[in-house]
Amino acid sequence: MELTVASASGRSAAPAGPDVQRVVTGYLDHLLVERGLAANTISSYRRDLRRYAEFLTGAGVRGLGEVGETDVTAFLTALRQGDDGHPPLSATSAARAVVAVRGLHRFALLDGRVSVDVAAEGKPPAPARRLPTAIPVESVEALLAAAGSVEGPRGLRDRALLELLYGTGARISEAVGLAVDDVAVDGDPRQAAVRLAGKGGKERVVPVGSYAVRAVQDYLVRARPALATQGRSGTRGALFLNARGGPLTRQSAWSILRSAAERAGLTAEISPHTLRHSFATHLLDGGADVRVVQELLGHASVTTTQVYTLVTVERLREVYATSHPRALH
C-alpha cells in the first residue's frame, strides 16, 4: 500500500512515490546504457539532478509522487536567482537543467513510477543568442606560425594540431582522440582526409587542406617517432602524443593553443572552439553552402550551423558601413 504524506507547510496529501534519488539513478543508467549519451552529458545531468533532488528535499518533498508543477517552476526560479550554496546559472545552463528535470519526470511516467508528468509544461529559458567568436585569417596565420615557433618535436606537433583544427573544423576533443590510422595524408594530396568521431559516436570524413597535410606529415616523420619512444607501446596508436609518449589530453591541447596565442600577441579571447568557429565563418565568407559547412562540422541540424551566417552578415555590415559613401550616419 502506498504511503501518503502532508507537509507542515500545507503541501496537499499525495502519494509519496519512489525515492527521488533512486529514480535519478535509474534515469542516468537509462541514458547511458539505452540512449548512449556521451559521458560529459551524463556528468552534467547528474550534477543538475543532484541539485534538483537537494532542492526537493529542502522543500519537504519525500518522494517523486509528491512533486507538483509549482515545485518544478520554483526550481527553475532558484536556478536563475542562485542561493547561498549556488551562484545563479546562465540561461544556457539553466535550460540544460530543466531539460534534465523534464527527462527525469517523463522517464518516471513511462516507467510506471508516477501517474502524471508534472514537468511536461516546464519550459527552459531561451538562452541569449551569442554569435560564435571567429578571428580574422591574418590572426589565424599568426597563431599557426607561433605554434610552430617552438624548437624540436613539440613545435612540429603543436603546428600540426592547430593546422588540423583550423583546416578541418574539428572539435578539440575530436582532434586529441585521433589515431594515426584516422588520418590519410599520404598519396594524392587532393584525397587527403581525416575521420572524426563526433558527438554520440557519429563519424564523419572531412577533407584536409594542403597546409594541414604538410604540417601533419612533418610531425609524423620528424617529431612523433621521438615522442613515441617515451611512452608505453599501448598508447602509441594515438596521433598526437605528449612529451611522455602518451596521448595528448584536451587540457594539454588547450594549453598549447593558449601559449601560441600569447606568443602571437593575440589580445582577443582564444578558446578551444575559436579555430572551429573561424573555420566555419571563413568558409561561409568564401561562398561555401551552409549545408556543406553543416556536414563538415558534424551538426545534426542545419539550424545549428546557420548561426554562423549571422556572423558573416555582421561582417558584411561592417564592410558596408566603412566602405559605402552613403552608409555614414
VOGU-3710 file (C-alpha; in Angstrom, 3 decimals, decimal comma):
1> meltvasasg> 0,000/0,000/0,000  1,415/3,392/-0,990  2,003/5,918/1,769  0,650/9,468/1,603  2,128/12,428/3,408  1,245/16,061/4,003  3,820/18,696/4,770  3,530/21,086/7,678  3,712/23,957/5,188  0,391/22,975/3,670
11> rsaapagpdv> 1,559/20,680/0,883  -1,514/18,664/-0,090  -1,507/14,971/0,707  -0,251/12,888/-2,217  1,372/9,517/-2,742  4,992/9,875/-1,708  6,014/7,643/-4,575  9,509/6,366/-5,225  12,583/7,939/-3,685  13,802/10,782/-5,908
21> qrvvtgyldh> 17,456/9,747/-5,832  16,579/6,167/-6,789  14,691/7,416/-9,841  17,580/9,724/-10,736  19,978/6,776/-10,650  17,677/4,715/-12,856  17,254/7,580/-15,307  21,003/8,170/-15,632  21,567/4,445/-16,184  18,904/4,562/-18,902
31> llverglaan> 20,605/7,490/-20,625  23,992/5,822/-20,503  23,076/2,259/-21,455  19,986/2,582/-23,660  20,338/6,070/-25,104  24,133/6,054/-25,383  24,604/9,671/-24,312  28,158/10,996/-24,062  29,943/10,800/-20,715  30,163/14,605/-20,452
41> tissyrrdlr> 26,398/14,914/-20,947  25,718/12,275/-18,292  28,033/14,094/-15,895  26,180/17,389/-16,461  22,774/15,738/-15,998  23,979/14,027/-12,819  25,067/17,379/-11,383  21,799/19,073/-12,377  19,613/16,295/-10,971  21,583/16,112/-7,745
51> ryaefltgag> 20,801/19,781/-7,258  17,145/19,114/-8,112  16,956/16,324/-5,524  18,514/18,606/-2,900  16,009/21,330/-3,783  13,071/18,963/-3,386  14,368/17,714/-0,053  14,646/21,305/1,146  11,056/21,884/0,023  9,847/18,973/2,163
61> vrglgevget> 9,270/16,555/-0,714  9,758/12,955/0,371  9,072/11,160/-2,896  8,707/11,862/-6,594  4,938/11,390/-6,383  4,678/14,494/-4,201  6,292/16,814/-6,748  3,937/19,356/-8,303  4,217/21,799/-11,181  4,926/24,596/-8,707
71> dvtafltalr> 7,993/22,702/-7,449  9,414/22,485/-10,957  8,732/26,191/-11,529  10,294/27,100/-8,176  13,376/25,073/-9,057  13,785/26,971/-12,317  13,499/30,259/-10,442  16,116/29,093/-7,952  18,492/28,174/-10,777  18,327/31,663/-12,256
81> qgddghppls> 18,455/33,504/-8,914  21,028/31,355/-7,142  21,287/30,830/-3,403  23,868/30,623/-0,613  25,301/27,396/-1,998  24,983/28,036/-5,737  25,662/31,042/-7,966  22,971/31,995/-10,500  23,087/29,864/-13,629  23,232/31,310/-17,103
91> atsaaravva> 20,198/30,824/-19,316  22,048/28,097/-21,223  22,983/26,116/-18,094  19,511/26,583/-16,597  17,953/25,346/-19,840  20,064/22,202/-19,706  18,995/21,596/-16,090  15,317/21,970/-16,981  15,739/19,526/-19,861  17,279/17,061/-17,401
101> vrglhrfall> 14,367/17,515/-14,973  11,757/17,104/-17,707  13,519/13,975/-18,906  13,549/12,563/-15,378  9,796/13,028/-14,911  8,967/11,666/-18,353  11,132/8,621/-17,632  9,344/8,092/-14,310  5,945/8,287/-16,045  6,835/5,881/-18,869
111> dgrvsvdvaa> 8,409/3,501/-16,351  5,211/3,450/-14,301  6,767/5,031/-11,224  4,390/8,014/-11,192  0,952/8,558/-12,690  1,423/12,085/-14,057  4,254/14,070/-15,628  4,246/17,318/-13,648  7,230/18,738/-15,570  5,739/18,351/-19,048
121> egkppaparr> 4,831/22,039/-19,281  8,100/23,289/-17,856  9,839/25,487/-20,407  13,589/26,056/-20,314  14,582/29,722/-20,546  15,544/30,876/-24,009  19,311/31,445/-23,982  20,557/34,757/-25,260  21,816/34,455/-28,811  25,593/34,505/-28,746
131> lptaipvesv> 27,436/34,744/-32,012  30,440/32,437/-32,281  33,771/34,155/-31,930  35,905/33,981/-35,054  39,247/35,655/-35,631  40,487/37,111/-38,929  42,518/34,973/-41,321  45,605/37,076/-40,532  45,244/36,258/-36,830  44,865/32,554/-37,617
141> eallaaagsv> 48,079/32,664/-39,651  49,903/34,399/-36,795  48,586/31,816/-34,351  49,726/28,898/-36,503  53,156/30,418/-37,045  53,550/30,964/-33,306  52,604/27,352/-32,605  55,407/26,159/-34,873  57,994/28,529/-33,423  58,819/26,176/-30,546
151> egprglrdra> 62,044/24,262/-31,166  62,069/20,496/-31,526  59,287/17,900/-31,742  56,877/19,992/-29,665  56,759/22,778/-32,226  56,047/20,366/-35,069  53,314/18,689/-33,014  51,740/21,976/-31,955  51,709/23,327/-35,506  50,180/20,081/-36,821
161> llellygtga> 47,498/20,114/-34,117  46,392/23,706/-34,747  46,634/23,365/-38,536  44,363/20,322/-38,305  41,898/22,100/-36,007  41,605/25,060/-38,358  41,863/23,002/-41,548  39,040/20,597/-40,632  36,878/22,434/-38,079  37,371/19,555/-35,656
171> riseavglav> 36,384/19,922/-32,032  39,417/19,808/-29,780  38,176/16,539/-28,235  37,885/15,031/-31,713  41,438/16,076/-32,599  43,096/14,649/-29,482  41,068/11,457/-29,946  42,515/10,787/-33,391  44,549/7,688/-34,091  47,298/7,628/-36,698
181> ddvavdgdpr> 45,078/5,440/-38,874  42,334/8,094/-38,841  44,428/10,481/-40,926  45,090/9,856/-44,627  47,788/12,328/-45,696  49,898/10,105/-47,930  49,441/9,818/-51,679  47,418/12,286/-53,707  47,058/15,479/-51,604  43,647/16,066/-53,179
191> qaavrlagkg> 42,451/12,863/-51,494  43,761/13,756/-48,027  41,109/13,344/-45,348  40,585/12,741/-41,650  37,974/10,534/-39,965  36,491/12,312/-36,953  34,362/10,740/-34,222  31,809/13,365/-33,236  29,109/13,583/-30,599  27,230/10,383/-29,935
201> gkervvpvgs> 29,948/8,396/-31,707  28,820/9,676/-35,117  31,710/9,576/-37,574  32,370/11,910/-40,485  35,136/12,207/-43,043  36,484/15,700/-43,641  38,935/16,796/-46,365  42,317/18,106/-45,223  43,919/21,099/-46,954  47,492/21,235/-48,167
211> yavravqdyl> 48,832/23,317/-45,255  47,475/20,881/-42,682  48,674/17,923/-44,772  52,243/19,230/-44,802  52,163/20,020/-41,088  50,864/16,557/-40,186  53,370/14,869/-42,497  56,237/16,822/-40,929  55,035/15,868/-37,480  54,634/12,173/-38,343
221> vrarpalatq> 58,088/11,937/-39,901  60,187/14,296/-37,814  58,540/14,502/-34,384  56,122/11,750/-33,465  58,681/8,888/-33,578  60,802/10,717/-30,993  57,789/11,300/-28,741  56,550/7,713/-29,142  59,802/6,261/-27,781  58,996/7,871/-24,425
231> grsgtrgalf> 55,691/6,032/-23,968  54,290/2,561/-23,472  53,502/0,509/-26,536  49,777/0,511/-25,717  49,470/4,280/-26,202  51,378/4,631/-29,445  48,333/4,466/-31,714  47,258/7,996/-30,807  48,116/10,623/-33,400  49,073/13,421/-31,025
241> lnarggpltr> 51,424/12,477/-28,198  52,682/14,354/-25,164  56,298/14,597/-24,026  55,967/11,282/-22,151  54,722/9,448/-25,218  51,117/9,213/-24,032  48,034/10,566/-25,803  47,647/14,335/-25,680  44,744/15,441/-23,455  42,148/18,146/-24,067
251> qsawsilrsa> 43,704/20,195/-21,278  47,150/19,966/-22,857  45,757/20,894/-26,276  44,046/23,928/-24,737  47,353/24,916/-23,102  49,101/24,642/-26,486  46,508/26,934/-28,057  46,709/29,491/-25,264  50,518/29,578/-25,324  50,544/30,030/-29,103
261> aeragltaei> 48,039/32,891/-28,810  50,247/34,626/-26,241  53,332/34,280/-28,442  51,344/35,603/-31,415  50,297/38,644/-29,392  46,594/37,991/-29,918  44,566/40,053/-27,483  41,197/38,572/-28,445  39,954/35,742/-26,248  41,082/32,463/-27,807
271> sphtlrhsfa> 39,161/29,374/-26,725  39,314/25,726/-27,838  36,398/26,461/-30,177  37,951/29,559/-31,750  39,552/27,720/-34,651  36,351/25,724/-35,259  34,319/28,938/-35,349  36,881/30,550/-37,631  36,869/27,522/-39,938  33,093/27,775/-40,400
281> thlldggadv> 32,972/31,547/-40,707  35,802/31,725/-43,235  34,204/29,003/-45,348  30,920/30,891/-45,478  32,730/34,146/-46,187  34,344/32,357/-49,126  30,980/31,331/-50,547  30,544/27,818/-49,142  26,982/26,487/-48,902  25,698/26,326/-45,331
291> rvvqellgha> 24,694/22,675/-45,749  28,227/21,754/-46,780  29,553/23,507/-43,685  26,949/21,618/-41,649  28,350/18,296/-42,884  31,930/19,355/-42,261  31,156/20,454/-38,707  29,111/17,341/-37,949  25,993/19,266/-36,927  22,843/17,140/-36,815
301> svtttqvytl> 20,713/20,100/-37,894  21,437/22,906/-40,318  19,796/25,262/-37,812  22,844/24,886/-35,581  25,123/25,876/-38,435  23,028/28,863/-39,505  24,249/30,880/-36,523  27,476/31,289/-38,487  25,591/33,048/-41,260  24,778/35,761/-38,722
311> vtverlrevy> 28,499/36,249/-38,203  29,047/36,799/-41,895  26,114/39,225/-42,031  27,730/41,202/-39,227  30,941/41,268/-41,245  29,027/42,498/-44,295  27,524/45,291/-42,234  30,976/46,362/-41,063  32,327/46,429/-44,610  29,268/48,332/-45,843
321> atshpralh> 29,424/50,868/-43,023  33,085/51,624/-43,641  33,065/51,471/-47,432  29,818/52,787/-48,891  29,696/56,559/-49,371  26,049/56,736/-48,305  26,400/54,494/-45,255  27,680/57,158/-42,878  25,212/58,380/-40,263
//
